[in-house]
Amino acid sequence: MYTDHQIFDRYHKFSLKTDKSRSARQSITIKELTRLNPGDYVVHVDHGIGRFGGLVTVEENGHKQEVIQLVYRDNDVLMVNIHSLHRISKYKGQEGEPPKIHKLGHATWSKMKEKTKKKVKDIARELIALYAKRKAEPGFAFSPDSYLQTELEASFIYEDTPDQVKSTLAVKQDMEEKTPMDRLVCGDVGFGKTEIAIRAAFKAVTDNKQVAILVPTTILALQHYHTFRERLADFPVRIEHVSRLRKSAEVRQVLKDTQAGKVNILIGTHRLIGKDVEFQDMGLLIIDEEQRFGVAVKEKLKRLKVNVDTLTLTATPIPRTLQFSLMGARDLSILNTPPANRHPIFTELHTFNQEIIKEAILYEVQRNGQVFFINNRVQNILEIESLLNRILPDIKTVVAHGQMDGAALEKIMFDFINGDFDVLIATTIIESGLDIPNANTIIINNAHQFGLSELHQLRGRVGRSNKKAFCYLLAPPITTLTNDARRRLKILEEFSDLGSGFQIAMQDLDIRGAGNLLGGEQSGFIADIGYETYQRILEEALLELRESEFPELIKEQPPQSPENVQFVSDCQIETDIDVRFPDDYITNIAERMDLYRELDNIKAFSKLEEFHKNLDDRFGSLPTEALSLLNIVRIRINALQLGIEKLSYKNRQIRINFVSNQSSPYYQSATFSNVLQWLQRHQKTARMEEKNGKLWLKIPKVARMDDILTILTDMRGAESG
């Protein structure tokens, strides 16, 4: 007698009570990660690290306003306008010691920022030079898709996820451009990154270019070799692989054929960057699981072929890679949508317990599955095997590690894939890309000794079919672990939802810091100034470098219409009128804080209208104070486009401060010319003056906020009269 799900290989979704509470806990958002609570350490970009004191209502010129209270050393209090909320961020340094709270008005913070900016500039200079070199080098513009490409994509037996479609399109568009591609595809384990790589490789091959695929392990090289051969079996493409699993004579022959242009796609480990490896005409380099390579290898590759299209695949980008992409130094595609019928991997943290191990293995074997047991020490791996054989005498086990002979290791892996063994006891050699759908339980011994992305990668070896998968992390009691190890294991246990690789990478960035962007050492400055401030300083440094040392990069960019050119990155707004969300309109303080932050990050009028509609929908029509608050954001968007660094509206008078850098190209721009033309037409009411090297514009007798908007709009379109 068979049930329907055995005949049709269909499995019902498990609906356990514990699952519901677990998934509710897992659905932590980036918003929650950055939510501020009174007492939290915060960083103000101008004043340094203090403590968050909450939202406070104050009065100015008889009008109520809501401000943020920050407490500094010696209990000095700083009140921050809600329009400057974007200048405050939650302190995210490295775990361990609490940060040092700064003294208000002291020079320590500004000195530290300057020192950091100088260091960051040194690092970024090399990065931009490399980026500029790539941009300057003529790349190869691949032809649009051929009928063969369409045929290959149509032969994919699964349905593409929306993210897969988007990423494939982005990669192909990049390849068709004249400048070399540098794209990072960040997708969770098993989300279809390899298929994107196959399509890109085939596109290159149809234009008679060779493809190099660099992978971190011999096992993965072998697996990719088989996957590529299987997918491209109907096409005239020669695929080869080089690794220590092959005989020296075979490798020599493959390299000879590669140099002669007879090999279309070459897959290999570090062996690919050897001096004896030469391509006749390489057009695409694919780097899989980039976090497994050292900086030296990646730099060698970058310099090896500056004008070659590069596609990097990773499940959990290392902080440095993620940082590169968040900075916009390379393009980023994220695969967030899981393939159909996937379940989250049930993840549990335990101490080493023979009963739990026995139960986990028996459960998996009884449902005809297989188990990975990860033990990363070759010295005691055989002891683990004899322990499993003692507690489970009927279970077939096999050991695999990197010190084995290539042919023996290959045979073990094939036997395990064919189902000849129930448990594979291995080191992290199986970490990257191994795809065995029948293995759905993984037990990781001494999990506290692994990095976060490594643990996420290992966990991704299971749950690759429609069966529910389990991951058991075995570690000493949590109280005996270091802060970092404890936090890593907790994060992994918490983020076990599908597609959580990107969040895990963000958390990793949080724990470890971004490191030196191009060198090997980790950066000390994140702990000093907090991650978001570091990001801000980095952006400023990049902007300054582009303006002063790499102006040709700016010239290269397509000409922008005047309203899209921004000469300032921030505009401070000060006012004495009543602008806030009243307590009786939005009662919850945390909700108000979130909405202030969301509003403060709005940079486009369309987003502001959307925000307005949502407020109307959730809380009813907006009171006057809230409408004024939205008007302030409209004013700020206009002011940014006009090169205004600060705008003050108090006692019905406007004071405007323009770009403080006198040598800025702003003063030769059409934008400033418009301002001057407006000033000529309003000489009787407005007056421009210079004070302490800064240019100020004063406009008295401005009755309402709507009038400010009219003035700014008029300035932007001054030439049209």
GIGI-V749047 format. One record per residue. N is the residue number from 1. PSI is psi in whole degrees, -180 to 180 (none if undefined). D_LAST is the distance of its C-alpha to the last C-alpha in Angstrom with 1 decimal. Layout:
# GIGI-V749047
N|PSI|D_LAST / N|PSI|D_LAST
This chain:
# GIGI-V749047
1|130|86.0 / 2|146|82.3 / 3|165|79.3 / 4|-37|76.3 / 5|-18|74.1 / 6|-37|76.8 / 7|-46|77.1 / 8|5|73.3 / 9|40|72.4 / 10|137|70.1 / 11|139|69.9 / 12|149|68.9 / 13|136|66.3 / 14|139|68.1 / 15|75|67.2 / 16|146|68.6 / 17|-41|67.9 / 18|-32|67.3 / 19|-39|64.7 / 20|-46|62.5 / 21|-36|62.5 / 22|-47|62.0 / 23|-29|59.0 / 24|-37|57.4 / 25|-30|57.9 / 26|-28|56.5 / 27|49|53.2 / 28|136|51.7 / 29|167|48.0 / 30|-33|45.7 / 31|-43|44.3 / 32|-33|47.8 / 33|-31|48.4 / 34|4|45.5 / 35|137|46.1 / 36|139|46.7 / 37|146|49.7 / 38|134|50.5 / 39|-17|52.5 / 40|150|50.9 / 41|132|49.9 / 42|160|46.1 / 43|124|44.0 / 44|129|41.0 / 45|-25|39.1 / 46|-23|38.8 / 47|-9|42.2 / 48|-162|44.6 / 49|129|47.3 / 50|-167|48.2 / 51|146|49.4 / 52|127|47.4 / 53|0|48.2 / 54|-179|46.5 / 55|135|43.7 / 56|142|43.9 / 57|127|42.2 / 58|167|41.3 / 59|137|39.8 / 60|123|37.0 / 61|40|36.1 / 62|1|38.0 / 63|141|36.1 / 64|142|38.0 / 65|149|36.8 / 66|130|38.6 / 67|166|39.0 / 68|132|41.2 / 69|127|44.1 / 70|136|45.4 / 71|126|48.7 / 72|-172|49.4 / 73|150|52.5 / 74|28|54.5 / 75|27|52.9 / 76|139|49.6 / 77|136|47.0 / 78|128|43.3 / 79|124|40.9 / 80|129|38.1 / 81|144|35.0 / 82|-17|34.8 / 83|-6|31.4 / 84|19|33.3 / 85|-31|35.9 / 86|-12|34.9 / 87|-4|36.0 / 88|138|39.5 / 89|156|41.8 / 90|138|45.5 / 91|121|47.7 / 92|96|49.1 / 93|-149|51.4 / 94|149|54.7 / 95|162|57.4 / 96|-114|60.2 / 97|138|59.5 / 98|154|56.9 / 99|165|54.0 / 100|125|54.1 / 101|137|52.0 / 102|164|49.8 / 103|133|49.7 / 104|138|46.5 / 105|3|44.9 / 106|152|47.4 / 107|-8|46.4 / 108|-47|48.5 / 109|-47|45.8 / 110|-35|43.1 / 111|-43|45.9 / 112|-40|46.9 / 113|-43|43.4 / 114|-44|43.1 / 115|-44|46.5 / 116|-45|45.6 / 117|-39|42.4 / 118|-47|44.4 / 119|-46|47.0 / 120|-39|44.4 / 121|-42|42.7 / 122|-42|46.0 / 123|-47|46.6 / 124|-30|43.2 / 125|-46|43.2 / 126|-40|46.0 / 127|-47|44.5 / 128|-39|41.2 / 129|-42|43.3 / 130|-44|45.2 / 131|-44|42.2 / 132|-39|40.5 / 133|-43|43.8 / 134|-47|43.9 / 135|-35|40.3 / 136|-31|41.2 / 137|134|44.5 / 138|125|44.4 / 139|-173|45.8 / 140|125|47.5 / 141|110|45.3 / 142|153|47.7 / 143|158|47.9 / 144|166|46.7 / 145|136|49.4 / 146|175|52.6 / 147|-29|54.9 / 148|-40|57.2 / 149|-45|54.4 / 150|-41|53.9 / 151|-44|57.7 / 152|-47|58.0 / 153|-34|55.3 / 154|-24|56.9 / 155|0|60.3 / 156|123|59.2 / 157|-15|61.6 / 158|163|59.3 / 159|133|56.0 / 160|140|53.0 / 161|158|51.2 / 162|-38|47.5 / 163|-35|46.9 / 164|-42|49.3 / 165|-47|47.4 / 166|-45|44.1 / 167|-42|45.7 / 168|-44|47.5 / 169|-44|44.3 / 170|-43|42.5 / 171|-45|45.5 / 172|-38|45.7 / 173|-43|42.0 / 174|-40|42.4 / 175|-30|45.5 / 176|-10|43.7 / 177|160|41.0 / 178|-32|41.7 / 179|148|41.5 / 180|141|44.6 / 181|144|44.5 / 182|86|45.2 / 183|139|45.3 / 184|123|47.1 / 185|112|48.4 / 186|108|49.5 / 187|145|51.6 / 188|160|54.5 / 189|128|58.1 / 190|17|59.0 / 191|9|55.5 / 192|28|55.6 / 193|-37|54.3 / 194|-38|57.2 / 195|-39|56.3 / 196|-42|52.7 / 197|-41|54.5 / 198|-44|56.9 / 199|-42|54.1 / 200|-44|52.2 / 201|-43|55.5 / 202|-38|56.4 / 203|-41|53.0 / 204|-43|53.7 / 205|-38|57.3 / 206|-15|56.3 / 207|23|54.3 / 208|33|57.5 / 209|152|56.4 / 210|154|58.6 / 211|134|57.8 / 212|131|59.1 / 213|115|59.4 / 214|123|60.1 / 215|157|61.8 / 216|-26|63.3 / 217|156|66.8 / 218|-38|69.5 / 219|-43|69.9 / 220|-36|66.2 / 221|-44|66.5 / 222|-45|69.4 / 223|-44|67.7 / 224|-39|64.5 / 225|-47|66.8 / 226|-41|68.5 / 227|-48|65.2 / 228|-42|63.6 / 229|-41|66.7 / 230|-47|67.1 / 231|-32|63.4 / 232|20|63.5 / 233|-32|67.2 / 234|5|66.3 / 235|151|64.3 / 236|71|65.6 / 237|131|64.4 / 238|121|66.6 / 239|133|66.1 / 240|163|68.1 / 241|145|68.2 / 242|129|69.5 / 243|178|70.8 / 244|-2|74.1 / 245|-14|75.4 / 246|154|76.0 / 247|150|78.7 / 248|-41|77.9 / 249|-41|79.0 / 250|-45|76.7 / 251|-44|73.7 / 252|-42|74.6 / 253|-43|74.7 / 254|-44|71.4 / 255|-36|69.7 / 256|-45|71.2 / 257|-35|70.0 / 258|-45|66.5 / 259|-33|66.4 / 260|-5|67.6 / 261|13|64.8 / 262|-18|67.2 / 263|127|65.9 / 264|-44|62.5 / 265|123|62.0 / 266|122|63.7 / 267|137|63.9 / 268|170|65.2 / 269|-154|65.3 / 270|-20|64.8 / 271|-28|67.1 / 272|-25|64.1 / 273|16|62.8 / 274|157|66.2 / 275|-26|66.5 / 276|2|68.5 / 277|116|65.9 / 278|137|64.1 / 279|148|62.0 / 280|-44|61.8 / 281|84|58.2 / 282|132|56.7 / 283|-20|53.4 / 284|135|53.1 / 285|124|54.3 / 286|124|54.8 / 287|117|55.6 / 288|139|57.2 / 289|63|57.4 / 290|-30|55.7 / 291|-12|56.7 / 292|-6|60.3 / 293|147|59.6 / 294|163|59.5 / 295|-40|56.5 / 296|-43|58.7 / 297|-46|59.2 / 298|-37|55.5 / 299|-39|54.5 / 300|-43|57.2 / 301|-45|55.8 / 302|-44|52.2 / 303|-26|53.3 / 304|-45|55.8 / 305|86|53.2 / 306|-33|49.6 / 307|21|48.5 / 308|141|50.3 / 309|134|48.6 / 310|130|49.7 / 311|123|50.1 / 312|131|51.3 / 313|136|52.9 / 314|150|53.7 / 315|-45|54.6 / 316|94|53.9 / 317|141|51.8 / 318|157|53.1 / 319|-41|50.7 / 320|-43|49.8 / 321|-45|48.9 / 322|-42|47.0 / 323|-47|45.1 / 324|-45|44.2 / 325|-38|42.7 / 326|-28|40.9 / 327|-13|39.3 / 328|16|38.1 / 329|-12|40.4 / 330|160|41.9 / 331|150|41.2 / 332|130|42.8 / 333|133|44.2 / 334|128|46.0 / 335|106|48.7 / 336|-21|49.0 / 337|123|50.7 / 338|151|54.5 / 339|158|56.5 / 340|153|58.2 / 341|23|61.3 / 342|145|60.9 / 343|149|62.1 / 344|153|61.0 / 345|122|63.7 / 346|116|65.8 / 347|128|65.9 / 348|147|68.4 / 349|127|69.4 / 350|164|73.1 / 351|168|75.6 / 352|114|78.1 / 353|117|80.2 / 354|-33|82.8 / 355|-44|82.8 / 356|-42|79.0 / 357|-46|79.3 / 358|-47|82.3 / 359|-44|80.6 / 360|-44|77.3 / 361|-44|79.2 / 362|-44|81.6 / 363|-44|78.9 / 364|-44|77.0 / 365|-37|80.2 / 366|-24|81.4 / 367|27|78.3 / 368|31|79.0 / 369|-178|76.2 / 370|163|76.3 / 371|140|75.4 / 372|133|73.8 / 373|113|75.3 / 374|122|73.3 / 375|111|75.2 / 376|16|73.6 / 377|118|76.8 / 378|-32|79.1 / 379|-39|81.9 / 380|19|82.5 / 381|-32|81.1 / 382|-30|84.7 / 383|-41|85.7 / 384|-41|82.9 / 385|-43|84.3 / 386|-32|87.9 / 387|-47|86.6 / 388|-39|84.9 / 389|-30|88.1 / 390|-45|90.2 / 391|-20|88.2 / 392|76|87.4 / 393|-24|90.4 / 394|0|89.5 / 395|136|86.0 / 396|119|85.5 / 397|158|83.5 / 398|148|82.3 / 399|140|80.8 / 400|131|78.0 / 401|167|76.5 / 402|-15|75.0 / 403|0|78.2 / 404|163|80.1 / 405|140|81.0 / 406|-48|78.2 / 407|-40|80.4 / 408|-43|81.9 / 409|-43|78.4 / 410|-43|77.2 / 411|-43|80.3 / 412|-46|79.9 / 413|-43|76.3 / 414|-40|77.2 / 415|-39|80.2 / 416|-43|78.0 / 417|-36|75.4 / 418|-2|78.4 / 419|17|79.5 / 420|-20|82.7 / 421|152|81.9 / 422|-39|80.7 / 423|129|79.3 / 424|114|77.6 / 425|114|78.0 / 426|165|75.5 / 427|-168|73.4 / 428|12|69.6 / 429|-24|70.3 / 430|5|69.2 / 431|-45|65.9 / 432|122|63.5 / 433|-3|62.9 / 434|131|66.5 / 435|98|66.5 / 436|92|69.7 / 437|-24|68.9 / 438|-13|72.4 / 439|112|72.1 / 440|16|70.5 / 441|133|71.8 / 442|133|71.1 / 443|122|72.9 / 444|112|71.4 / 445|144|73.9 / 446|50|72.7 / 447|-24|69.1 / 448|-15|68.1 / 449|1|68.6 / 450|156|65.8 / 451|166|62.1 / 452|-47|59.7 / 453|-29|58.4 / 454|-44|62.0 / 455|-41|63.2 / 456|-38|60.4 / 457|-46|61.4 / 458|-43|65.0 / 459|-31|64.4 / 460|-5|62.5 / 461|-17|65.7 / 462|171|66.8 / 463|27|65.1 / 464|15|64.3 / 465|-163|65.9 / 466|13|66.0 / 467|152|68.6 / 468|136|67.8 / 469|156|68.0 / 470|141|69.1 / 471|122|68.4 / 472|119|70.8 / 473|118|69.8 / 474|125|72.9 / 475|162|72.5 / 476|168|74.5 / 477|140|74.1 / 478|-30|70.4 / 479|-22|71.4 / 480|-5|72.8 / 481|161|69.6 / 482|162|66.9 / 483|-46|63.6 / 484|-45|61.8 / 485|-43|64.5 / 486|-44|64.6 / 487|-39|60.9 / 488|-47|60.9 / 489|-39|63.6 / 490|-42|62.0 / 491|-44|58.7 / 492|-39|60.5 / 493|-38|62.5 / 494|-46|59.3 / 495|73|57.1 / 496|9|59.4 / 497|159|57.0 / 498|138|56.1 / 499|20|53.2 / 500|5|53.4 / 501|-39|53.6 / 502|-41|49.9 / 503|-39|50.4 / 504|-39|53.6 / 505|-39|51.8 / 506|-39|49.2 / 507|-36|52.2 / 508|-40|53.9 / 509|-37|50.8 / 510|-44|51.3 / 511|-45|55.0 / 512|-20|55.1 / 513|166|51.7 / 514|-16|49.8 / 515|172|52.0 / 516|127|51.0 / 517|-27|48.7 / 518|-19|50.6 / 519|-176|53.9 / 520|-28|56.8 / 521|153|56.8 / 522|150|55.2 / 523|139|52.5 / 524|-17|53.4 / 525|-15|50.0 / 526|-39|49.3 / 527|-32|52.0 / 528|-40|50.6 / 529|-3|47.0 / 530|150|47.0 / 531|-46|45.7 / 532|-36|42.1 / 533|-38|41.5 / 534|-44|43.0 / 535|-47|40.6 / 536|-46|37.6 / 537|-39|39.0 / 538|-45|39.7 / 539|-46|36.1 / 540|-45|34.8 / 541|-43|37.5 / 542|-41|36.6 / 543|-47|32.9 / 544|-44|33.9 / 545|-40|36.5 / 546|-38|34.1 / 547|-44|31.6 / 548|-45|34.4 / 549|-21|37.3 / 550|54|36.2 / 551|-24|32.8 / 552|-26|34.0 / 553|-39|34.0 / 554|-39|30.3 / 555|-33|29.7 / 556|-30|32.0 / 557|148|29.9 / 558|144|27.6 / 559|135|24.1 / 560|151|21.9 / 561|150|18.3 / 562|-36|16.3 / 563|-16|16.6 / 564|-13|20.3 / 565|125|21.0 / 566|125|22.4 / 567|-13|23.3 / 568|148|25.1 / 569|-14|27.7 / 570|149|27.7 / 571|123|25.8 / 572|133|27.9 / 573|130|26.9 / 574|138|28.9 / 575|158|28.8 / 576|8|31.4 / 577|167|30.6 / 578|99|32.9 / 579|110|31.9 / 580|172|34.8 / 581|111|37.0 / 582|152|39.5 / 583|-36|43.2 / 584|-11|44.0 / 585|-48|41.2 / 586|106|42.3 / 587|-34|45.8 / 588|124|46.7 / 589|-45|45.6 / 590|-39|45.8 / 591|-42|43.6 / 592|-44|41.0 / 593|-45|41.1 / 594|-42|40.7 / 595|-38|37.7 / 596|-44|36.0 / 597|-44|36.6 / 598|-45|35.3 / 599|-39|32.1 / 600|-23|31.7 / 601|3|31.9 / 602|130|29.2 / 603|-1|26.4 / 604|146|24.7 / 605|-37|23.1 / 606|-41|25.6 / 607|-35|28.5 / 608|-41|27.4 / 609|-40|27.4 / 610|-44|30.9 / 611|-43|32.1 / 612|-48|31.0 / 613|-44|33.0 / 614|-41|36.0 / 615|-46|36.1 / 616|-43|36.0 / 617|-42|38.8 / 618|-41|41.0 / 619|-1|40.7 / 620|179|39.2 / 621|146|35.9 / 622|135|34.2 / 623|168|34.7 / 624|-45|31.9 / 625|-40|32.7 / 626|-36|32.4 / 627|-40|29.1 / 628|-38|27.7 / 629|-43|29.2 / 630|-34|27.4 / 631|-36|24.1 / 632|-40|25.0 / 633|-40|25.2 / 634|-43|21.8 / 635|-43|20.5 / 636|-41|22.6 / 637|-44|21.4 / 638|-43|17.7 / 639|-41|19.0 / 640|-40|21.1 / 641|-19|18.3 / 642|3|16.6 / 643|33|19.9 / 644|125|20.9 / 645|-30|24.7 / 646|136|25.2 / 647|125|23.5 / 648|132|25.6 / 649|95|25.0 / 650|147|28.0 / 651|41|28.8 / 652|28|25.3 / 653|138|23.8 / 654|134|21.8 / 655|122|22.9 / 656|132|21.3 / 657|121|23.3 / 658|-179|21.8 / 659|125|24.1 / 660|-21|27.3 / 661|107|28.5 / 662|-27|27.2 / 663|10|28.1 / 664|144|26.1 / 665|-11|24.1 / 666|-41|21.2 / 667|-8|20.5 / 668|5|20.2 / 669|164|18.0 / 670|-31|14.4 / 671|-49|14.2 / 672|-34|15.1 / 673|-40|12.9 / 674|-42|9.8 / 675|-45|11.7 / 676|-39|12.4 / 677|-40|9.0 / 678|-42|8.5 / 679|-40|11.9 / 680|-38|11.5 / 681|-17|9.3 / 682|38|12.0 / 683|-31|15.1 / 684|-31|17.2 / 685|-30|17.3 / 686|153|16.9 / 687|135|19.3 / 688|136|20.0 / 689|157|23.7 / 690|131|26.1 / 691|125|29.3 / 692|43|32.1 / 693|11|30.2 / 694|146|27.3 / 695|124|23.7 / 696|144|22.8 / 697|126|19.8 / 698|131|20.9 / 699|108|19.1 / 700|172|21.7 / 701|55|22.2 / 702|108|20.6 / 703|-44|22.8 / 704|164|22.5 / 705|-33|21.9 / 706|-33|19.4 / 707|-37|17.2 / 708|-46|17.5 / 709|-42|16.3 / 710|-45|13.2 / 711|-49|12.5 / 712|-40|13.3 / 713|-40|11.4 / 714|-40|8.2 / 715|-41|9.4 / 716|-29|10.3 / 717|31|7.1 / 718|-37|5.2 / 719|-22|5.3 / 720|-4|3.8 / 721|none|0.0
